Amino acid sequence: MTAQTMEELVSLCKRRGFLFQSNDIYGGIKGLYDYGPMGVEFKNNLKQAWWKSMVYERDDTEGLDASILSSPVVLKHSGHEDTFTDPLVDCRACKSRWRADQLFENNKCPNCKSEDLTEPRPFNLMFKTAIGPVDDGSSFAYLRPETCQQIFTNFKNILDSTSRTVPFGIAQMGKAFRNEITPRNFIFRVREFEQMELEFFVKPGTDDEWHEYWINKRLEWWVNQGIKKENLKKIEVEKNELAHYSKRTVDINYVFPHGEEELEGVANRTDFDLGSHTKNQKDFKITSEVMKNSSSTTKLAVQDLEEKKWYIPYVIEPSAGVDRGVLALLNEAYREENVDKDNKRILLSLKPHLSPIKAAVIPLKKNNEELVNLSKEIKFNLQKLGLGRVVLENSGNIGKNYRRHDEIGTPICLTVDFETLEDKSVTVRDRDTMKQERVSIENLSEYYRKYFN
């Protein structure tokens, strides 16, 4: 079973070092979270799995890591300065602020239930920061609200340096920032988060086909990460709710503990972005309504070698939040089981490639020098294989070590006992089944490779 409440996940995350409230010792800041020792490993494993599937396993994608600070000119031409807003209302009674579209209960304040609310007004979600020694408002940048705009502005750089031809993609992972009015539901909606985005450039006229391809591809990927297919739903975004750049968007929704919401969106952005940043736009038939003529000095277009014509590619964008992925996978992997009549255990049944720790090596007696030294040697040899983090648990309490590693999702535990000194084998315990088997130290590396591959 998955977690029944968000509180169960929050408790596990703090207890086992996955996530902490940021600035906690000073009361915390709403909408900001820090990833602890287990959380950073888990998050990095998820990002590596995405990067592997998007870049390493494909022959039509390149990677990018662009700056977080964004020029106001870029975000003006992308439409963000004018359209990246939420409707904000104030409660006159308790002075709290809310997104108007989140007032589900007959336009009542969620805090004090008052109906004395202001009229909704637009609130820009982007964070500003000064550039240079004097903060006089004349020189500033935005913390990027999404990672994709730097992909578009680097389109020609990547095209020229890699000799790519359409169709091809540019992948990027990184931080984004949104000044959310009401951050909520743990790490689901926060002010600082990470995105995994692919911008896949295609020839106009082939965009519908490629859009369907990426919708199905992304659903398949999430299933491969451990989410049951029946817990994922494809939701067609209504025309009147589409973003300003979108021809069509399909959301991949997941049933989180707080309810069903978006895990990833797959949008057909048409030629809006490259068109918005392209000089001499009148030379092209751009289907999107561009805010104003671009002041860019670059032509973000490609040439059809057969027709000898230039055109601006359409873009298919699968965009996923790392933090939402972490939350969904934690929820999906959460289990409570009866070990026997009197004992329960909590475990995270994560896919091995996502587990924060791949294996724990446990000497049966912590003060026995021979057992501890052999355990250190085994840990070192397994770590050298480069499949992820391996830890030494030298507490001497096998039962507690097993329970701890069940809760953080460690797939296998290796116990080095006195029998090991005689037969040169260790006890390997499987997290999910709790079954144990003896494996010789000589064959341990091969066993370990096969388990994770």
CORFEN-V498697 format. One record per residue. RES is the residue in three letters. OMEGA is omega as a letter, one per 30 degrees, with the letter a starting at -180 (999 if undefined). Layout:
res-><RES RES>
omega-><OMEGA OMEGA>
This chain:
res-><MET THR ALA GLN THR MET GLU GLU LEU VAL SER LEU CYS LYS ARG ARG GLY PHE LEU PHE GLN SER ASN ASP ILE TYR GLY GLY ILE LYS GLY LEU TYR ASP TYR GLY PRO MET GLY VAL GLU PHE LYS ASN ASN LEU LYS GLN ALA TRP TRP LYS SER MET VAL TYR GLU ARG ASP ASP THR GLU GLY LEU ASP ALA SER ILE LEU SER SER PRO VAL VAL LEU LYS HIS SER GLY HIS GLU ASP THR PHE THR ASP PRO LEU VAL ASP CYS ARG ALA CYS LYS SER ARG TRP ARG ALA ASP GLN LEU PHE GLU ASN ASN LYS CYS PRO ASN CYS LYS SER GLU ASP LEU THR GLU PRO ARG PRO PHE ASN LEU MET PHE LYS THR ALA ILE GLY PRO VAL ASP ASP GLY SER SER PHE ALA TYR LEU ARG PRO GLU THR CYS GLN GLN ILE PHE THR ASN PHE LYS ASN ILE LEU ASP SER THR SER ARG THR VAL PRO PHE GLY ILE ALA GLN MET GLY LYS ALA PHE ARG ASN GLU ILE THR PRO ARG ASN PHE ILE PHE ARG VAL ARG GLU PHE GLU GLN MET GLU LEU GLU PHE PHE VAL LYS PRO GLY THR ASP ASP GLU TRP HIS GLU TYR TRP ILE ASN LYS ARG LEU GLU TRP TRP VAL ASN GLN GLY ILE LYS LYS GLU ASN LEU LYS LYS ILE GLU VAL GLU LYS ASN GLU LEU ALA HIS TYR SER LYS ARG THR VAL ASP ILE ASN TYR VAL PHE PRO HIS GLY GLU GLU GLU LEU GLU GLY VAL ALA ASN ARG THR ASP PHE ASP LEU GLY SER HIS THR LYS ASN GLN LYS ASP PHE LYS ILE THR SER GLU VAL MET LYS ASN SER SER SER THR THR LYS LEU ALA VAL GLN ASP LEU GLU GLU LYS LYS TRP TYR ILE PRO TYR VAL ILE GLU PRO SER ALA GLY VAL ASP ARG GLY VAL LEU ALA LEU LEU ASN GLU ALA TYR ARG GLU GLU ASN VAL ASP LYS ASP ASN LYS ARG ILE LEU LEU SER LEU LYS PRO HIS LEU SER PRO ILE LYS ALA ALA VAL ILE PRO LEU LYS LYS ASN ASN GLU GLU LEU VAL ASN LEU SER LYS GLU ILE LYS PHE ASN LEU GLN LYS LEU GLY LEU GLY ARG VAL VAL LEU GLU ASN SER GLY ASN ILE GLY LYS ASN TYR ARG ARG HIS ASP GLU ILE GLY THR PRO ILE CYS LEU THR VAL ASP PHE GLU THR LEU GLU ASP LYS SER VAL THR VAL ARG ASP ARG ASP THR MET LYS GLN GLU ARG VAL SER ILE GLU ASN LEU SER GLU TYR TYR ARG LYS TYR PHE ASN>
omega-><l l a a l a l l l l l a l a a l l a l l a a a a l l l l a l l a l l l a l a a l a a l l l l l l l a l a a a a a l l a a l a l l a a l l a l l a l a l a l a a a a a a a l l a l l l a a a l l a a l a a l l a a l l l l l a a l l l a a l l l l a l a a a l l l a l a a a l a l a a a l l l a l l a a a l l a a l a a l a l a a a a l l l g l a l a l l l a l a l a a l a l a l l a a l a a l a l l l a l l a a a l l a l a a l l l l l a l a l a l a a a l l l l l l a a l l a l a l a a a a l a l a a a l l l l l l a l l l l a l a l a l a l l a l a a l a a l l a a a l l a a l a l a a a l a a l a a l l l a l a a l a l a l a a l l l l a l a l a l a a l l a l l l a a a l a a a a l l a l l l a a a l l l l l a a l a a l a a l a a l l a l a a a a a a a l a a l l l l l l a a l l a a l a a a l a l l a a a a a a l l l a l a l a l l l a a l a a l a a l l a a a l l l l l a l a a a a l a l l l a l a a a a l l a l a a a l 999>
